[in-house]
């Protein structure tokens, strides 16, 4: 459970920093995503999910 809270906290920090440091960039990225077709957005989401799983696997593989 502690690892889950740690991971959630880290994600919230990174997401929050993006909104604090570059809110106008976030708005432009969201506008760009809105123009992409739905299948492309789903593929992007799947790619991000798989990348996250690979990062988790590497963290555990390295002994974290």
DSSP file (Angstrom, degrees, kcal/mol; ACC not computed):
  #  RESIDUE AA STRUCTURE BP1 BP2  ACC     N-H-->O    O-->H-N    N-H-->O    O-->H-N    TCO  KAPPA ALPHA  PHI   PSI    X-CA   Y-CA   Z-CA
    1    1 A X     >        0   0    0      0, 0.0     4,-2.2     0, 0.0     5,-0.2   0.000 360.0 360.0 360.0 -36.5    0.0    0.0    0.0
    2    2 A X  H  >  +     0   0    0      1,-0.2     4,-2.4     2,-0.2     5,-0.1   0.888 360.0  52.4 -63.5 -38.3    2.9    2.4    0.8
    3    3 A X  H  > S+     0   0    0      2,-0.2     4,-2.7     1,-0.2    -1,-0.2   0.882 108.1  51.8 -64.4 -37.7    4.3    1.9   -2.7
    4    4 A X  H  > S+     0   0    0      2,-0.2     4,-2.6     1,-0.2    -2,-0.2   0.924 111.1  46.3 -65.0 -44.2    0.9    2.8   -4.2
    5    5 A X  H  X S+     0   0    0     -4,-2.2     4,-2.5     2,-0.2    -2,-0.2   0.888 112.4  51.4 -64.6 -38.9    0.7    5.9   -2.2
    6    6 A X  H  X S+     0   0    0     -4,-2.4     4,-2.3     2,-0.2    -2,-0.2   0.937 112.0  46.0 -62.0 -47.4    4.3    6.8   -3.1
    7    7 A X  H  X S+     0   0    0     -4,-2.7     4,-2.3     2,-0.2    -2,-0.2   0.919 113.6  48.9 -63.0 -44.7    3.6    6.3   -6.8
    8    8 A X  H  X S+     0   0    0     -4,-2.6     4,-2.3     1,-0.2    -1,-0.2   0.910 111.3  50.2 -62.6 -42.4    0.3    8.3   -6.6
    9    9 A X  H  X S+     0   0    0     -4,-2.5     4,-2.1     2,-0.2    -1,-0.2   0.902 110.0  49.8 -62.7 -42.1    2.1   11.1   -4.8
   10   10 A X  H  X S+     0   0    0     -4,-2.3     4,-2.4     2,-0.2    -2,-0.2   0.902 110.7  49.6 -64.5 -41.1    4.9   11.2   -7.4
   11   11 A X  H  X S+     0   0    0     -4,-2.3     4,-2.7     1,-0.2     5,-0.2   0.918 110.7  50.4 -63.1 -42.8    2.4   11.4  -10.3
   12   12 A X  H  X S+     0   0    0     -4,-2.3     4,-2.5     1,-0.2    -2,-0.2   0.879 110.1  50.4 -64.6 -37.3    0.5   14.2   -8.5
   13   13 A X  H  X S+     0   0    0     -4,-2.1     4,-2.5     2,-0.2    -2,-0.2   0.944 112.9  45.3 -65.0 -47.6    3.8   16.2   -8.0
   14   14 A X  H  X S+     0   0    0     -4,-2.4     4,-1.7     2,-0.2    -2,-0.2   0.927 115.7  46.6 -63.7 -45.0    4.8   15.8  -11.7
   15   15 A X  H  X S+     0   0    0     -4,-2.7     4,-1.6     1,-0.2    -1,-0.2   0.920 113.2  49.5 -63.2 -43.1    1.3   16.7  -12.9
   16   16 A X  H  X S+     0   0    0     -4,-2.5     4,-2.2    -5,-0.2    -2,-0.2   0.893 107.6  53.9 -63.6 -40.7    1.0   19.6  -10.6
   17   17 A X  H  X S+     0   0    0     -4,-2.5     4,-3.0     1,-0.2     5,-0.4   0.881 104.6  55.4 -62.0 -37.6    4.4   21.0  -11.6
   18   18 A X  H  X S+     0   0    0     -4,-1.7     4,-2.0     1,-0.2     8,-0.2   0.914 111.3  43.7 -61.3 -42.3    3.4   20.9  -15.3
   19   19 A X  H  < S+     0   0    0     -4,-1.6     4,-0.3     2,-0.2    -1,-0.2   0.829 117.0  46.5 -73.1 -31.6    0.3   23.1  -14.4
   20   20 A X  H  < S+     0   0    0     -4,-2.2     3,-0.3    -5,-0.2    -2,-0.2   0.914 120.6  35.7 -75.0 -43.5    2.4   25.4  -12.2
   21   21 A X  H  < S+     0   0    0     -4,-3.0    -2,-0.2     1,-0.2    -3,-0.2   0.798 134.4  14.6 -85.1 -30.0    5.3   25.9  -14.5
   22   22 A X     X  +     0   0    0     -4,-2.0     4,-1.9    -5,-0.4    -1,-0.2  -0.388  62.1 153.8-146.0  64.3    3.6   25.9  -18.0
   23   23 A X  H  > S+     0   0    0     -4,-0.3     4,-1.9    -3,-0.3     5,-0.1   0.862  80.2  52.4 -65.1 -33.8   -0.2   26.4  -17.9
   24   24 A X  H  > S+     0   0    0      1,-0.2     4,-2.0     2,-0.2    -1,-0.2   0.870 107.6  52.2 -70.1 -33.8   -0.3   27.9  -21.4
   25   25 A X  H  > S+     0   0    0      2,-0.2     4,-2.5     1,-0.2    -1,-0.2   0.899 106.8  53.4 -65.8 -39.6    1.6   25.0  -22.8
   26   26 A X  H  X S+     0   0    0     -4,-1.9     4,-2.5    -8,-0.2    -2,-0.2   0.912 107.8  51.1 -60.3 -42.5   -0.8   22.5  -21.2
   27   27 A X  H  X S+     0   0    0     -4,-1.9     4,-2.1     1,-0.2    -1,-0.2   0.904 110.5  48.5 -63.0 -40.7   -3.7   24.4  -22.9
   28   28 A X  H  X S+     0   0    0     -4,-2.0     4,-2.3     2,-0.2    -2,-0.2   0.899 111.3  50.0 -66.0 -39.7   -2.0   24.1  -26.2
   29   29 A X  H  X S+     0   0    0     -4,-2.5     4,-2.6     2,-0.2    -2,-0.2   0.914 110.5  49.8 -64.7 -42.2   -1.3   20.4  -25.8
   30   30 A X  H  X S+     0   0    0     -4,-2.5     4,-2.0     2,-0.2    -1,-0.2   0.890 110.3  50.5 -64.2 -38.6   -5.0   19.8  -24.8
   31   31 A X  H  X S+     0   0    0     -4,-2.1     4,-1.1     2,-0.2    -1,-0.2   0.910 111.0  49.4 -63.2 -41.5   -6.1   21.7  -27.9
   32   32 A X  H  X S+     0   0    0     -4,-2.3     4,-0.7     1,-0.2     3,-0.5   0.912 110.4  50.1 -64.3 -42.0   -3.8   19.6  -30.1
   33   33 A X  H >< S+     0   0    0     -4,-2.6     3,-0.8     1,-0.2    -1,-0.2   0.865 104.6  58.8 -64.1 -35.1   -5.1   16.4  -28.5
   34   34 A X  H 3< S+     0   0    0     -4,-2.0    -1,-0.2     1,-0.2    -2,-0.2   0.821 103.7  52.2 -63.6 -30.3   -8.7   17.6  -29.1
   35   35 A X  H 3< S+     0   0    0     -4,-1.1    -1,-0.2    -3,-0.5    -2,-0.2   0.669  90.9  94.3 -81.5 -15.7   -7.9   17.7  -32.9
   36   36 A X  S << S-     0   0    0     -3,-0.8     5,-0.0    -4,-0.7    -3,-0.0  -0.481  86.5-103.1 -75.7 146.3   -6.5   14.2  -33.0
   37   37 A X     >  -     0   0    0     -2,-0.1     4,-1.9     1,-0.1     3,-0.5  -0.310  32.0-110.6 -64.4 153.7   -8.9   11.4  -34.1
   38   38 A X  H  > S+     0   0    0      1,-0.2     4,-2.3     2,-0.2     5,-0.2   0.873 115.3  54.4 -56.3 -44.2  -10.2    9.1  -31.3
   39   39 A X  H  > S+     0   0    0      1,-0.2     4,-2.3     2,-0.2    -1,-0.2   0.879 107.9  50.8 -60.5 -35.7   -8.2    6.0  -32.4
   40   40 A X  H  > S+     0   0    0     -3,-0.5     4,-2.4     2,-0.2    -1,-0.2   0.906 109.6  50.0 -67.7 -40.4   -4.9    8.0  -32.3
   41   41 A X  H  X S+     0   0    0     -4,-1.9     4,-2.3     2,-0.2    -2,-0.2   0.892 110.9  49.9 -63.8 -38.5   -5.7    9.3  -28.8
   42   42 A X  H  X S+     0   0    0     -4,-2.3     4,-2.5     2,-0.2    -2,-0.2   0.908 110.3  49.4 -66.4 -41.0   -6.4    5.7  -27.7
   43   43 A X  H  X S+     0   0    0     -4,-2.3     4,-2.4     2,-0.2    -2,-0.2   0.903 110.8  50.4 -63.5 -40.4   -3.1    4.5  -29.2
   44   44 A X  H  X S+     0   0    0     -4,-2.4     4,-2.3     2,-0.2    -2,-0.2   0.915 110.6  49.5 -62.4 -43.3   -1.3    7.3  -27.4
   45   45 A X  H  X S+     0   0    0     -4,-2.3     4,-2.3     1,-0.2    -2,-0.2   0.898 111.2  49.2 -62.4 -41.2   -2.9    6.3  -24.1
   46   46 A X  H  X S+     0   0    0     -4,-2.5     4,-2.6     2,-0.2    -2,-0.2   0.898 109.9  51.7 -65.2 -39.8   -2.0    2.7  -24.6
   47   47 A X  H  X S+     0   0    0     -4,-2.4     4,-2.4     2,-0.2    -2,-0.2   0.910 110.3  48.1 -62.5 -43.1    1.6    3.7  -25.4
   48   48 A X  H  X S+     0   0    0     -4,-2.3     4,-2.3     2,-0.2    -2,-0.2   0.905 111.9  50.6 -64.2 -41.2    1.8    5.7  -22.2
   49   49 A X  H  X S+     0   0    0     -4,-2.3     4,-2.3     2,-0.2    -2,-0.2   0.934 111.9  45.9 -62.0 -47.1    0.3    2.8  -20.2
   50   50 A X  H  X S+     0   0    0     -4,-2.6     4,-2.3     1,-0.2    -1,-0.2   0.894 111.4  53.0 -64.6 -39.3    2.8    0.3  -21.6
   51   51 A X  H  X S+     0   0    0     -4,-2.4     4,-2.2     1,-0.2    -1,-0.2   0.905 109.0  49.8 -62.5 -40.7    5.7    2.8  -21.0
   52   52 A X  H  X S+     0   0    0     -4,-2.3     4,-2.4     2,-0.2    -2,-0.2   0.902 109.7  50.6 -63.2 -41.7    4.6    3.1  -17.4
   53   53 A X  H  X S+     0   0    0     -4,-2.3     4,-2.6     2,-0.2    -2,-0.2   0.897 109.5  50.9 -64.0 -39.3    4.5   -0.6  -17.0
   54   54 A X  H  X S+     0   0    0     -4,-2.3     4,-2.7     2,-0.2    -2,-0.2   0.913 109.5  50.9 -63.9 -42.1    8.0   -0.9  -18.4
   55   55 A X  H  X S+     0   0    0     -4,-2.2     4,-2.3     2,-0.2    -2,-0.2   0.921 111.4  47.7 -61.2 -43.6    9.2    1.8  -16.0
   56   56 A X  H  X S+     0   0    0     -4,-2.4     4,-2.4     2,-0.2     5,-0.2   0.924 111.5  50.4 -63.1 -43.4    7.7   -0.1  -13.1
   57   57 A X  H  X S+     0   0    0     -4,-2.6     4,-2.7     1,-0.2    -2,-0.2   0.923 111.4  48.5 -60.7 -44.2    9.2   -3.4  -14.2
   58   58 A X  H  X S+     0   0    0     -4,-2.7     4,-2.3     2,-0.2    -1,-0.2   0.896 109.2  53.3 -63.0 -39.9   12.6   -1.8  -14.5
   59   59 A X  H  <>S+     0   0    0     -4,-2.3     5,-2.8     1,-0.2     4,-0.3   0.935 114.3  40.8 -61.6 -45.6   12.3   -0.3  -11.0
   60   60 A X  H ><5S+     0   0    0     -4,-2.4     3,-0.8     3,-0.2    -1,-0.2   0.865 112.9  55.1 -70.9 -34.3   11.5   -3.7   -9.5
   61   61 A X  H 3<5S+     0   0    0     -4,-2.7    -2,-0.2     1,-0.2    -1,-0.2   0.867 107.7  50.0 -64.2 -36.5   14.2   -5.4  -11.7
   62   62 A X  T 3<5S-     0   0    0     -4,-2.3    -1,-0.2    -5,-0.2    -2,-0.2   0.496 125.1-103.6 -82.3  -3.7   16.8   -2.9  -10.4
   63   63 A X  T < 5       0   0    0     -3,-0.8    -3,-0.2    -4,-0.3    -2,-0.1   0.701 360.0 360.0  94.9  20.7   15.7   -3.6   -6.8
   64   64 A X      <       0   0    0     -5,-2.8    -4,-0.2    -6,-0.2    -5,-0.1   0.453 360.0 360.0 -86.7 360.0   13.7   -0.6   -5.8
